[in-house]
Amino acid sequence: MKKILITGANGLLGQALLKTFSGEFEILAADLQEGLALALAGQSPGGMVHYQPLDISDPKNCREVVLQNRPDIIINAAAYTNVDGCETDKDLCWKVNVKGVENLAAAARRNMALVVHISTDYIFDGAEGPYGEDHKPNPLGYYGKSKLASENAVRVAGIPYAIVRTNVLYGAGVNVKNNFFLWVYHSLKSGKTINVVTDQWNNPTLAEELSEGIRLLIEKSKYGVYHIGGKEYLNRFDFALRIAEVFGFPRELIRPITTDQLKQEAPRPMRGGVKIERARSELGFDPRPLKNVLEQLKARLEGSV
Ligand SMILES: NC(=O)c1ccc[n+]([C@@H]2O[C@H](COP(=O)([O-])OP(=O)(O)OC[C@H]3O[C@@H](n4cnc5c(N)ncnc54)[C@H](OP(=O)(O)O)[C@@H]3O)[C@@H](O)[C@H]2O)c1
């Protein structure tokens, strides 16, 4: 059985990856904190999931974990994902998002492990999205700059690699950070009015669908850059309305605003998102309609699945 190291295993994508790959691979679920990764390791049938403490910003830690465990594949879902936080704490952002990836890639080289690294549509400026894999990057903010540099770190490392770019990752998980979907869901459920931007466009991506795309990529031994995203391209306001519709929340609670009214630290790409034709044709990636995804999340959050 092949061995896979999943970094950032307690994060939104990390948790989806643990589900997708368990059973098929021996899993090293690695993160800064014990969290769900440790709990799952304790419950895993046949002991095929192991928890591994790992700070990717520590080169020695990366080296030791890879040399002791010799994974065939490393999926890097660890990152400093706070887009505004990256503007105010650039050192931390660079240390995790760039140095961390350099460390992992250098460790992977000792073992020639395949590295699957997750990146973002924030490497583009949002002038003409959705973007194809070959579009020229031009990040607006420091998070996007750090993720672009992380891609370059993987490209020059002399290892087999795949870079998977996604956008507006959403879903539910155990103790996950707030994502756009969860913010809308919890706010509307408690009757709170929310202001949502009408001018940021994306194809929001369910974490489990991204995880399935990554599984397909590994199964088909594909390398290089792939864009994996949701089926529908829409703005955040319309996304919030679609959530309200499926969950039966009053749509009047959602008020339209524009990005400049938000005064966020980091500039945002306006027309972002990723074109998924390459993933469709080469991987057989086939995301479901948004309505179906939201209905499934509703069933899950209401406890019937
Ligand atoms: N979220 C989005 O909308 C989005 C969009 C496009 C691309 N992406 C990319 O997708 C990937 C997964 O994102 P996500 O939303 O699942 O992120 P997430 O929920 O924030 O999870 C990231 C995980 O990495 C951990 N981590 C942070 N610093 C670390 C370090 N130095 N060493 C090891 N682990 C560390 C975090 O731990 P703590 O929580 O303890 O810090 C967390 O468990 C990231 O590469 C992100 O850039 C995300």
PDBQT file of the ligand as one rigid body, heavy atoms in Angstrom, charges set to zero:
ROOT
HETATM    1  N1  LIG A 401      -9.823  28.680   1.535  1.00  0.00    +0.000 N 
HETATM    2  C1  LIG A 401      -9.909  29.107   0.269  1.00  0.00    +0.000 C 
HETATM    3  O1  LIG A 401     -10.869  29.782  -0.146  1.00  0.00    +0.000 OA
HETATM    4  C2  LIG A 401      -8.817  28.742  -0.697  1.00  0.00    +0.000 A 
HETATM    5  C3  LIG A 401      -8.917  29.183  -2.017  1.00  0.00    +0.000 A 
HETATM    6  C4  LIG A 401      -7.898  28.845  -2.907  1.00  0.00    +0.000 A 
HETATM    7  C5  LIG A 401      -6.827  28.067  -2.480  1.00  0.00    +0.000 A 
HETATM    8  N2  LIG A 401      -6.748  27.674  -1.184  1.00  0.00    +0.000 N 
HETATM    9  C6  LIG A 401      -5.586  26.873  -0.775  1.00  0.00    +0.000 C 
HETATM   10  O2  LIG A 401      -6.050  25.591  -0.407  1.00  0.00    +0.000 OA
HETATM   11  C7  LIG A 401      -5.215  25.036   0.615  1.00  0.00    +0.000 C 
HETATM   12  C8  LIG A 401      -6.066  24.537   1.765  1.00  0.00    +0.000 C 
HETATM   13  O3  LIG A 401      -6.830  25.616   2.278  1.00  0.00    +0.000 OA
HETATM   14  P1  LIG A 401      -7.857  25.441   3.492  1.00  0.00    +0.000 P 
HETATM   15  O4  LIG A 401      -8.964  26.398   3.277  1.00  0.00    +0.000 OA
HETATM   16  O5  LIG A 401      -8.159  23.992   3.731  1.00  0.00    +0.000 OA
HETATM   17  O6  LIG A 401      -6.946  26.009   4.679  1.00  0.00    +0.000 OA
HETATM   18  P2  LIG A 401      -7.158  25.941   6.266  1.00  0.00    +0.000 P 
HETATM   19  O7  LIG A 401      -8.501  25.435   6.592  1.00  0.00    +0.000 OA
HETATM   20  O8  LIG A 401      -6.689  27.256   6.782  1.00  0.00    +0.000 OA
HETATM   21  O9  LIG A 401      -6.102  24.803   6.672  1.00  0.00    +0.000 OA
HETATM   22  C9  LIG A 401      -4.731  25.002   6.637  1.00  0.00    +0.000 C 
HETATM   23  C10 LIG A 401      -4.120  24.107   7.684  1.00  0.00    +0.000 C 
HETATM   24  O10 LIG A 401      -2.693  24.309   7.644  1.00  0.00    +0.000 OA
HETATM   25  C11 LIG A 401      -2.251  24.438   8.993  1.00  0.00    +0.000 C 
HETATM   26  N3  LIG A 401      -0.998  25.181   9.053  1.00  0.00    +0.000 N 
HETATM   27  C12 LIG A 401      -0.791  26.524   9.132  1.00  0.00    +0.000 A 
HETATM   28  N4  LIG A 401       0.511  26.791   9.245  1.00  0.00    +0.000 NA
HETATM   29  C13 LIG A 401       1.155  25.602   9.247  1.00  0.00    +0.000 A 
HETATM   30  C14 LIG A 401       2.512  25.219   9.363  1.00  0.00    +0.000 A 
HETATM   31  N5  LIG A 401       3.494  26.125   9.536  1.00  0.00    +0.000 N 
HETATM   32  N6  LIG A 401       2.827  23.903   9.318  1.00  0.00    +0.000 NA
HETATM   33  C15 LIG A 401       1.861  22.974   9.175  1.00  0.00    +0.000 A 
HETATM   34  N7  LIG A 401       0.557  23.266   9.076  1.00  0.00    +0.000 NA
HETATM   35  C16 LIG A 401       0.206  24.569   9.114  1.00  0.00    +0.000 A 
HETATM   36  C17 LIG A 401      -3.383  25.175   9.682  1.00  0.00    +0.000 C 
HETATM   37  O11 LIG A 401      -3.256  25.073  11.076  1.00  0.00    +0.000 OA
HETATM   38  P3  LIG A 401      -3.810  26.300  12.012  1.00  0.00    +0.000 P 
HETATM   39  O12 LIG A 401      -5.261  26.405  11.702  1.00  0.00    +0.000 OA
HETATM   40  O13 LIG A 401      -3.485  25.818  13.392  1.00  0.00    +0.000 OA
HETATM   41  O14 LIG A 401      -3.039  27.507  11.587  1.00  0.00    +0.000 OA
HETATM   42  C18 LIG A 401      -4.597  24.431   9.106  1.00  0.00    +0.000 C 
HETATM   43  O15 LIG A 401      -4.891  23.263   9.818  1.00  0.00    +0.000 OA
HETATM   44  C19 LIG A 401      -4.220  26.148   0.961  1.00  0.00    +0.000 C 
HETATM   45  O16 LIG A 401      -3.029  25.941   0.242  1.00  0.00    +0.000 OA
HETATM   46  C20 LIG A 401      -4.870  27.409   0.438  1.00  0.00    +0.000 C 
HETATM   47  O17 LIG A 401      -3.914  28.392   0.108  1.00  0.00    +0.000 OA
HETATM   48  C21 LIG A 401      -7.730  27.981  -0.288  1.00  0.00    +0.000 A 
ENDROOT
TORSDOF 0
